[in-house]
Amino acid sequence: MLANTILLRDEAIRFEKTGIYCKDPWGSPAWKLYWQEQLKRCKEGYSVGGMRVTGNHYFYLNFCKISLTSSVLLENESVVKDKKEKGFSKKSSFPDFWDGDMEYFNIVEKCEKEGKHLCLGKTRRRGYSFKSAAICANKYNTVRESLSIIGAFETKYLYPKGTMTMTNTYLNFLNASTGWAKKSQVINKVNHRKASYIENVKGIPVEKGYKSEVMAISYKDNPDSARGKDPSLVLLEEAGKFSNLKASFIATRPSVEDGIHTTGLIIIYGTGGSMESSTADFCDLFYNPEPYNIMAFENIWDEGARGTSCGFFVPDYINKVGFIDKEGNSIQDKARQYEEAKRGEISKTAKDRKTLSKYIVEYPFTPQEAFFLSTGNIFPVVDLKHRLGHVEASSRIRNADFIGELLFDEEGKVMWKENKESVYPITEFPLKAGNPCEGGIVIFSHPYTDENGHTPPNLYISGVDPYDHDASQTGSLGSTLVYDRLNKKIVAEYTGRPPTSKEYYENVRRLLLYYNSKALYENERKGMFDYFEYKSSLHLLYDEPEIIHDIIQDSKVTRKKGMHMTKPLKEYGEEMVNSWLIEKRQDEPFGTENNLFNLHLLRSIPLLKELIAYNSDGNFDRVIAMILIMYYEADIRKQKAELAKRPIKTVMDDPFWSRGLFKKPVNYESSLFL
């Protein structure tokens, strides 16, 4: 537990009481010595009473006024009641000391020293815009010719009420109240400020001064906005609303990295949200930090994730106003107890079941809640995220994919032709508006063939989530997955929306022929049935699974090709997919501990992203195709089990042999000796 933290805020407390920092006359030796010492603390940090804070933290505590709610709950107090939540007002004051802030500023310092970037997921209302603005203002004030960039997808997060405006407010305060006043004569805009002025030297205007800069840029229309600049600090804020976050981050990295050296720090921070929107990029960077030179932390927050890595996370029970003692220690157990009670109340009173999920996303306990809970995802997202990171980081896995097209040879047999020049499979999810959606076939493992070149029937099965309309109004794609029943893995994928639906159906038909596979398809749309009937290929479509009548007892649907994906059937299918994902593999070398699951053989990046982002109400074409495969496989098992229960009949069981002609006479045995 931290104690005597007030010693770290002496300068702020003096200013609050007297309105000045230094009582010595302006410009005097004592005055200069005081401000030199303060500048040193803001650059190198400060230690007192057995504690140390970084330079940025010291600057934040003593020279940055923020909007502060004065509500402190002592450690021995009970949980805040509703009446205590009301009546508090905010005021402009210097920040209190918080243990969570100390940890954050220490991490920022560690990242700078080790040449790593930082990805921070967090709960809302913890003042990270204030803290980020303080880092920018401190660098502007302490590092000559430095450039700090504050970036966001939209300018509304930068100014007139965003982080850039906060930074300007801090700089104006320094000019008015400290010994560090700096002219900004050359550039002094709402989105760009430079510490310089013009001086005539022999009649020639010359720019002089500290020449440090801070500027705000929007990445909305251009991920390359920071290209060509040489920043020492880049903030990418509101990451959950940054739809081109990964592209912007990748484009910015060369500006702060030079070969093996890291010359500047990128800090990504924000709150999660719906994984069908901008949060997907944020999630990828957070859970897969190493490939992007982002500092990795052990995931101590998600259940069952110990030993895995991720970015840094700030849960809702850290620094929650009303649950911080007078020394700045977070009272975590009581904060969590209060928040759990609030969640319970929302769950009981909310009319919409999504209300609680949306609330938890804003005030999460874990990264998984921040990124996924609002989607109601039942899949093992932690394992899936790390599998995704492994696949994305492994060029060996990605380069092993076969990309091309299926053609007919002279004998009418389907043949594979590699074609990476003009076939472009869809590798992103969600597919951004305006991006190519035609897609292409990806083969992970070609079909097994015997010595005669034949592929056994029923070795491969397929699931197809088709579409009818050539011009989509929903962004939906057609998706086909081919499954190897023997090795329990996905061996091929075809997802896309060619110019016409017939082109999609034909590619699916060829894929089924290539693997000697049948397909269970979602038959709400009849275009696929019509096309296969026209091509005399209905034998490639699997009949309605018998198993669905076990799930929906009173189903009146007549037996036909394919199946409808009703809500009960989808929910049951989700459970089957989940069971398959977490099923342990049995094909590891003898004597090794079996820690691999089926999900560890998935190689499709967009399928992994869909599984991670999945919710029952969204548009997840590949997951639906996988659900159909699970129904197909379950139906085969059901039919085999029923067949095994039937008594074994021999030829003699035929009623023909019970006719009188073949009946034994009563004295049959004795008559043999007559």
DRENDRENSE-946040 format. One record per residue (C-alpha): z, x, y; residue in three letters. Coordinates in pm, whole numbers, padded with zeros to 5 digits, always signed. Layout:
<rs>
ZXYALA/...
</rs>
This chain:
<rs>
+00000+00000+00000MET/-00095+00133+00343LEU/+00180+00170+00604ALA/+00211+00269+00970ASN/-00155+00190+01032THR/-00070+00112+01393ILE/-00072+00489+01453LEU/-00450+00484+01405LEU/-00494+00237+01693ARG/-00293+00404+01970ASP/-00586+00425+02213GLU/-00680+00060+02172ALA/-00319-00053+02212ILE/-00282+00155+02531ARG/-00600+00008+02675PHE/-00488-00348+02595GLU/-00159-00288+02778LYS/-00278-00086+03079THR/-00653-00144+03108GLY/-00720+00232+03091ILE/-00742+00497+02823TYR/-00638+00805+03019CYS/-00395+00812+03312LYS/-00514+01153+03430ASP/-00749+01163+03733PRO/-01117+01125+03657TRP/-01281+01465+03609GLY/-00956+01662+03595SER/-00905+01926+03323PRO/-00653+01701+03144ALA/-00898+01411+03165TRP/-01179+01622+03019LYS/-00951+01752+02744LEU/-00853+01398+02651TYR/-01210+01277+02618TRP/-01316+01589+02429GLN/-01041+01520+02176GLU/-01144+01155+02147GLN/-01507+01254+02096LEU/-01402+01494+01821LYS/-01210+01216+01644ARG/-01512+00985+01667CYS/-01730+01254+01510LYS/-01503+01413+01250GLU/-01239+01150+01182GLY/-00867+01144+01249TYR/-00555+01200+01040SER/-00200+01088+01119VAL/+00104+00986+00916GLY/-00054+01094+00589GLY/-00363+00875+00646MET/-00717+00961+00749ARG/-00993+00745+00891VAL/-01355+00845+00937THR/-01510+00899+01278GLY/-01691+00566+01264ASN/-01373+00383+01168HIS/-01174+00549+01445TYR/-01441+00456+01698PHE/-01447+00097+01570TYR/-01068+00057+01590LEU/-01026+00204+01937ASN/-01348+00154+02135PHE/-01510-00167+02006CYS/-01397-00509+02121LYS/-01487-00788+01880ILE/-01438-01162+01845SER/-01107-01180+01660LEU/-00909-01463+01501THR/-00537-01393+01541SER/-00406-01516+01205SER/-00198-01284+00991VAL/-00013-01400+00681LEU/+00283-01182+00587LEU/+00308-01070+00227GLU/+00611-01290+00151ASN/+00455-01609+00286GLU/+00316-01885+00066SER/-00044-01997+00047VAL/-00183-02123+00374VAL/-00178-02504+00397LYS/-00444-02713+00564ASP/-00234-02760+00878LYS/-00210-02382+00919LYS/-00587-02345+00907GLU/-00630-02546+01224LYS/-00553-02460+01583GLY/-00645-02091+01580PHE/-00879-01968+01852SER/-01084-01653+01880LYS/-01045-01393+02149LYS/-01213-01070+02247SER/-00993-00786+02130SER/-00995-00460+01941PHE/-01010-00504+01562PRO/-00705-00499+01341ASP/-00676-00235+01072PHE/-00803-00372+00737TRP/-00791-00189+00405ASP/-01138-00318+00318GLY/-01280-00170+00639ASP/-01126+00166+00555MET/-01295+00161+00215GLU/-01630+00067+00369TYR/-01628+00338+00635PHE/-01519+00596+00375ASN/-01815+00497+00158ILE/-02056+00528+00452VAL/-01925+00880+00516GLU/-01958+00968+00147LYS/-02318+00843+00140CYS/-02409+01059+00439GLU/-02252+01368+00284LYS/-02419+01317-00055GLU/-02760+01212+00077GLY/-02744+00862-00073LYS/-02826+00521+00072HIS/-02597+00219+00051LEU/-02658-00135-00074CYS/-02370-00369+00011LEU/-02327-00723-00121GLY/-02050-00923+00040LYS/-01881-01249+00117THR/-01935-01412+00456ARG/-01726-01376+00771ARG/-01596-01023+00732ARG/-01741-00883+01053GLY/-01996-00646+00905TYR/-02231-00697+01196SER/-01952-00575+01427PHE/-01888-00274+01202LYS/-02258-00193+01173SER/-02302-00215+01549ALA/-02005+00022+01585ALA/-02173+00280+01360ILE/-02489+00260+01571CYS/-02297+00288+01900ALA/-02091+00581+01770ASN/-02400+00770+01657LYS/-02566+00699+01994TYR/-02256+00843+02165ASN/-02191+01146+01943THR/-02524+01276+01810VAL/-02782+01410+02053ARG/-03142+01294+02012GLU/-03043+01066+01724SER/-03228+00744+01651LEU/-03056+00443+01497SER/-03273+00153+01383ILE/-03133-00196+01335ILE/-03380-00385+01116GLY/-03399-00744+00999ALA/-03664-00981+00873PHE/-03631-01201+01180GLU/-03533-01101+01534THR/-03272-01379+01556LYS/-03041-01155+01352TYR/-03088-00876+01606LEU/-03076-01042+01949TYR/-02986-01227+02167PRO/-02675-01284+01952LYS/-02725-01032+01675GLY/-02631-00675+01590THR/-02846-00515+01862MET/-02672-00724+02127THR/-02332-00623+01986MET/-02437-00256+02004THR/-02542-00295+02367ASN/-02209-00461+02443THR/-02021-00163+02296TYR/-02236+00083+02493LEU/-02177-00108+02816ASN/-01804-00092+02748PHE/-01825+00286+02698LEU/-02004+00322+03029ASN/-01747+00110+03210ALA/-01421+00224+03051SER/-01454+00570+02896THR/-01550+00925+02987GLY/-01872+00898+02790TRP/-02094+00707+03033ALA/-02462+00770+02969LYS/-02754+00667+03186LYS/-03034+00474+03021SER/-03288+00492+03299GLN/-03602+00550+03091VAL/-03556+00278+02828ILE/-03301+00001+02872ASN/-03427-00311+02697LYS/-03264-00580+02494VAL/-03423-00428+02181ASN/-03434-00058+02270HIS/-03197+00170+02456ARG/-03220+00542+02521LYS/-02961+00772+02678ALA/-03183+00953+02925SER/-03273+00968+03291TYR/-03546+01113+03515ILE/-03481+01418+03729GLU/-03730+01580+03961ASN/-03773+01946+03880VAL/-03988+02123+04135LYS/-04140+01790+04223GLY/-04216+01699+03862ILE/-04029+01409+03693PRO/-03854+01540+03382VAL/-03666+01329+03126GLU/-03316+01460+03069LYS/-02995+01345+02913GLY/-02846+01295+02569TYR/-03170+01131+02449LYS/-03002+00939+02169SER/-03157+00601+02093GLU/-03086+00271+01925VAL/-03360+00018+01867MET/-03408-00314+01691ALA/-03719-00393+01488ILE/-03838-00688+01284SER/-03996-00628+00945TYR/-04129-00983+00920LYS/-04499-00906+00949ASP/-04492-00536+00872ASN/-04282-00354+00607PRO/-04406-00030+00766ASP/-04232-00101+01098SER/-04021+00216+01077ALA/-04303+00439+00957ARG/-04364+00740+01180GLY/-04015+00733+01328LYS/-03742+00984+01248ASP/-03417+00786+01231PRO/-03080+00921+01127SER/-02958+00568+01054LEU/-03137+00250+00946VAL/-02961-00082+00901LEU/-03136-00354+00700LEU/-02923-00659+00758GLU/-02909-01015+00627GLU/-03067-00877+00310ALA/-03047-01215+00137GLY/-03293-01353+00391LYS/-03524-01047+00389PHE/-03826-01167+00190SER/-04001-00827+00192ASN/-03683-00622+00161LEU/-03791-00394-00122LYS/-04130-00320+00035ALA/-03961-00249+00369SER/-03701-00024+00209PHE/-03962+00172+00013ILE/-04179+00212+00323ALA/-03880+00329+00530THR/-03750+00589+00282ARG/-04004+00860+00374PRO/-03874+00841+00731SER/-03524+00945+00619VAL/-03610+01168+00323GLU/-03791+01502+00319ASP/-03855+01630-00031GLY/-03520+01680-00200ILE/-03335+01640+00130HIS/-03207+01315+00279THR/-03213+01332+00657THR/-03094+00981+00736GLY/-02892+00694+00591LEU/-03022+00347+00506ILE/-02758+00073+00479ILE/-02864-00256+00322ILE/-02614-00538+00351TYR/-02596-00913+00330GLY/-02492-01218+00135THR/-02671-01356-00171GLY/-02827-01695-00220GLY/-03105-01869-00409SER/-03286-01629-00640MET/-03610-01822-00588GLU/-03623-01694-00231SER/-03562-01364-00054SER/-03252-01275-00255THR/-03459-01146-00549ALA/-03538-00812-00377ASP/-03178-00775-00264PHE/-03057-00837-00618CYS/-03296-00579-00766ASP/-03181-00307-00527LEU/-02815-00397-00574PHE/-02815-00394-00954TYR/-03056-00101-00997ASN/-02943+00153-00737PRO/-03026+00485-00904GLU/-03409+00469-00893PRO/-03392+00410-00518TYR/-03147+00690-00431ASN/-02882+00428-00358ILE/-02523+00523-00432MET/-02410+00373-00761ALA/-02065+00228-00824PHE/-01911+00109-01148GLU/-01943-00268-01166ASN/-01574-00361-01168ILE/-01646-00710-01034TRP/-01871-00889-01288ASP/-01711-00996-01613GLU/-01802-00768-01901GLY/-01988-00523-01677ALA/-01751-00227-01696ARG/-01942+00092-01759GLY/-02253-00035-01578THR/-02356+00049-01224SER/-02449-00146-00911CYS/-02419-00132-00534GLY/-02092-00185-00349PHE/-01945-00535-00334PHE/-01691-00702-00105VAL/-01538-01010-00275PRO/-01396-01304-00084ASP/-01034-01216-00160TYR/-01060-00887+00033ILE/-00970-00905+00404ASN/-00961-01284+00406LYS/-00813-01397+00737VAL/-00472-01549+00670GLY/-00412-01320+00373PHE/-00369-00979+00536ILE/-00027-00830+00603ASP/+00069-00660+00929LYS/-00036-00318+00795GLU/-00386-00442+00704GLY/-00334-00472+00327ASN/-00525-00755+00162SER/-00300-00998-00028ILE/-00558-01047-00298GLN/-00375-01269-00545ASP/-00279-01530-00286LYS/-00625-01519-00126ALA/-00782-01583-00463ARG/-00531-01859-00544GLN/-00612-02032-00217TYR/-00988-02003-00268GLU/-00971-02131-00627GLU/-00777-02435-00505ALA/-01046-02495-00244LYS/-01318-02471-00504ARG/-01133-02723-00718GLY/-01111-02965-00427GLU/-01483-02936-00355ILE/-01561-02989-00723SER/-01362-03314-00726LYS/-01490-03461-00399THR/-01853-03340-00373ALA/-02117-03599-00458LYS/-02382-03336-00522ASP/-02303-03095-00806ARG/-02482-02818-00614LYS/-02234-02836-00327THR/-01979-02622-00508LEU/-02242-02370-00619SER/-02368-02329-00264LYS/-02014-02278-00140TYR/-01938-02014-00403ILE/-02254-01822-00315VAL/-02126-01796+00042GLU/-01771-01697-00061TYR/-01808-01522-00398PRO/-01560-01330-00611PHE/-01830-01135-00796THR/-02188-01016-00741PRO/-02295-01251-01018GLN/-02158-01543-00820GLU/-02323-01418-00501ALA/-02665-01386-00657PHE/-02677-01636-00940PHE/-02412-01902-00959LEU/-02599-02138-00731SER/-02873-02145-00993THR/-02646-02254-01279GLY/-02789-01975-01495ASN/-02656-01969-01853ILE/-02836-01650-01952PHE/-02663-01305-01977PRO/-02768-01196-01631VAL/-02570-00870-01622VAL/-02743-00738-01934ASP/-03078-00872-01819LEU/-03044-00700-01482LYS/-02977-00366-01643HIS/-03265-00413-01885ARG/-03486-00490-01583LEU/-03368-00175-01408GLY/-03439+00031-01719HIS/-03792-00106-01755VAL/-03870-00067-01383GLU/-03743+00290-01381ALA/-03925+00392-01702SER/-04289+00483-01653SER/-04304+00542-02030ARG/-04236+00174-02098ILE/-04466+00044-01826ARG/-04753+00274-01916ASN/-04738+00158-02278ALA/-04867-00189-02184ASP/-05226-00274-02279PHE/-05412-00456-02001ILE/-05754-00608-02054GLY/-05949-00905-02186GLU/-06044-01073-02512LEU/-06411-01104-02601LEU/-06615-01225-02902PHE/-06812-00971-03102ASP/-07147-01031-03272GLU/-06975-01189-03574GLU/-06779-01431-03358GLY/-06447-01249-03406LYS/-06214-01198-03110VAL/-06187-00834-03005MET/-05971-00655-02748TRP/-06124-00465-02457LYS/-05911-00248-02234GLU/-05978-00320-01867ASN/-05730-00198-01609LYS/-05995-00172-01339GLU/-06058-00543-01285SER/-05772-00722-01465VAL/-05451-00748-01265TYR/-05157-00913-01442PRO/-04893-01075-01225ILE/-04591-00846-01218THR/-04382-01004-00941GLU/-04148-01299-00936PHE/-04140-01515-00743PRO/-04510-01488-00659LEU/-04534-01467-00282LYS/-04766-01707-00102ALA/-05114-01563-00052GLY/-05086-01301-00326ASN/-05350-01300-00605PRO/-05258-01549-00877CYS/-05545-01515-01128GLU/-05337-01297-01359GLY/-05443-01130-01681GLY/-05350-01066-02043ILE/-05087-00803-02121VAL/-05043-00680-02479ILE/-04714-00513-02568PHE/-04795-00482-02940SER/-05133-00555-03098HIS/-05133-00785-03403PRO/-05060-00647-03747TYR/-05358-00648-03984THR/-05370-00584-04359ASP/-05616-00356-04539GLU/-05882-00626-04507ASN/-05831-00661-04133GLY/-05655-00997-04161HIS/-05343-01104-03973THR/-05111-01317-04189PRO/-05064-01678-04073PRO/-04727-01774-03921ASN/-04638-01413-03846LEU/-04705-01484-03478TYR/-04627-01804-03291ILE/-04683-01891-02927SER/-04542-02104-02648GLY/-04763-02234-02366VAL/-04660-02390-02036ASP/-05002-02499-01904PRO/-05133-02657-01587TYR/-05416-02897-01514ASP/-05518-02884-01153HIS/-05738-02604-01033ASP/-05572-02600-00691ALA/-05194-02590-00731SER/-04978-02780-00488GLN/-04657-02633-00629THR/-04727-02265-00691GLY/-04695-02324-01065SER/-04874-02087-01301LEU/-04985-02124-01658GLY/-04785-01903-01891SER/-04835-01810-02257THR/-04607-01587-02464LEU/-04680-01462-02817VAL/-04382-01399-03044TYR/-04355-01174-03351ASP/-04132-01370-03592ARG/-04070-01076-03825LEU/-03961-00827-03556ASN/-03820-01090-03318LYS/-03991-00975-03002LYS/-04246-01088-02745ILE/-04573-00905-02813VAL/-04807-01050-02550ALA/-04807-01243-02224GLU/-05071-01423-02025TYR/-04953-01574-01697THR/-05175-01679-01412GLY/-05397-01936-01249ARG/-05768-01845-01267PRO/-06019-02025-01043PRO/-06049-02307-01301THR/-05807-02442-01560SER/-06079-02415-01827LYS/-06079-02038-01781GLU/-05706-02035-01846TYR/-05736-02254-02156TYR/-06014-02038-02296GLU/-05813-01719-02251ASN/-05520-01887-02427VAL/-05748-01996-02712ARG/-05877-01642-02759ARG/-05523-01504-02750LEU/-05421-01743-03028LEU/-05723-01649-03237LEU/-05653-01279-03183TYR/-05299-01315-03324TYR/-05390-01584-03581ASN/-05125-01790-03408SER/-05063-02154-03334LYS/-04907-02262-03005ALA/-04649-02522-02916LEU/-04733-02638-02568TYR/-04580-02862-02305GLU/-04800-03173-02339ASN/-04715-03357-02019GLU/-05056-03247-01896ARG/-05343-03344-02123LYS/-05603-03093-02004GLY/-05519-02836-02268MET/-05550-03089-02554PHE/-05888-03208-02424ASP/-06020-02853-02394TYR/-05907-02749-02742PHE/-06050-03068-02887GLU/-06382-02994-02715TYR/-06374-02645-02868LYS/-06289-02780-03215SER/-05965-02581-03198SER/-05695-02847-03230LEU/-05576-02667-03543HIS/-05443-02396-03308LEU/-05200-02642-03147LEU/-04870-02705-03322TYR/-04764-03061-03396ASP/-04465-03221-03230GLU/-04157-03044-03377PRO/-03951-03257-03612GLU/-03636-03096-03476ILE/-03658-03286-03147ILE/-03570-03608-03331HIS/-03241-03448-03428ASP/-03171-03388-03060ILE/-03293-03727-02933ILE/-03192-03969-03207GLN/-03361-04278-03061ASP/-03687-04110-02965SER/-03982-04351-02991LYS/-04241-04081-02934VAL/-04506-04076-03207THR/-04596-03754-03379ARG/-04866-03560-03189LYS/-04956-03214-03066LYS/-04706-03038-02842GLY/-04389-03179-02690MET/-04250-03321-02366HIS/-03989-03111-02191MET/-03734-03381-02111THR/-03398-03286-01962LYS/-03202-03301-02293PRO/-03472-03100-02470LEU/-03482-02843-02190LYS/-03102-02801-02199GLU/-03108-02754-02577TYR/-03396-02509-02538GLY/-03202-02310-02279GLU/-02917-02272-02527GLU/-03158-02152-02796MET/-03309-01893-02560VAL/-02963-01775-02462ASN/-02860-01741-02828SER/-03176-01544-02900TRP/-03121-01311-02603LEU/-02769-01214-02713ILE/-02846-01194-03084GLU/-02771-00844-03211LYS/-03058-00643-03352ARG/-03036-00545-03717GLN/-03307-00280-03714ASP/-03119+00024-03583GLU/-03104+00341-03793PRO/-02851+00335-04075PHE/-02507+00454-03972GLY/-02543+00382-03598THR/-02337+00131-03410GLU/-02543-00178-03336ASN/-02525-00237-02961ASN/-02877-00364-02904LEU/-02963-00729-02850PHE/-03299-00902-02862ASN/-03315-00889-02482LEU/-03330-00509-02501HIS/-03682-00535-02644LEU/-03818-00741-02355LEU/-04081-00547-02162ARG/-04219-00808-01923SER/-04076-00742-01576ILE/-04158-01090-01438PRO/-04011-01257-01750LEU/-03689-01060-01702LEU/-03682-01163-01337LYS/-03733-01529-01429GLU/-03451-01517-01683LEU/-03224-01359-01423ILE/-03313-01612-01154ALA/-03337-01916-01380TYR/-03211-02262-01296ASN/-03302-02590-01463SER/-03442-02745-01147ASP/-03672-02459-01048GLY/-04023-02352-01143ASN/-03994-02093-01421PHE/-04316-02096-01624ASP/-04243-01798-01853ARG/-03898-01928-01943VAL/-04048-02265-02039ILE/-04298-02084-02261ALA/-04008-01902-02423MET/-03819-02229-02476ILE/-04126-02366-02655LEU/-04129-02061-02883ILE/-03766-02123-02971MET/-03847-02486-03064TYR/-04142-02371-03274TYR/-03929-02116-03461GLU/-03641-02364-03507ALA/-03880-02624-03647ASP/-04018-02376-03902ILE/-03664-02294-04014ARG/-03581-02665-04038LYS/-03885-02735-04257GLN/-03808-02438-04484LYS/-03447-02553-04520ALA/-03554-02906-04614GLU/-03803-02772-04862LEU/-03532-02560-05023ALA/-03313-02868-05075LYS/-03577-03049-05279ARG/-03539-03026-05661PRO/-03782-02795-05831ILE/-04037-02998-06029LYS/-04234-02878-06326THR/-04547-03016-06483VAL/-04338-03210-06733MET/-04171-03400-06446ASP/-04495-03586-06383ASP/-04468-03958-06492PRO/-04785-03910-06693PHE/-04588-03730-06965TRP/-04346-04021-07007SER/-04611-04254-07145ARG/-04568-04390-07499GLY/-04833-04166-07643LEU/-04615-03863-07574PHE/-04275-04013-07673LYS/-04094-03854-07967LYS/-04041-04083-08270PRO/-03680-04148-08360VAL/-03708-03946-08684ASN/-03941-03691-08527TYR/-03776-03381-08674GLU/-03739-03518-09029SER/-04099-03635-09037SER/-04216-03280-09002LEU/-04120-03220-09361PHE/-04293-03522-09510LEU/
</rs>
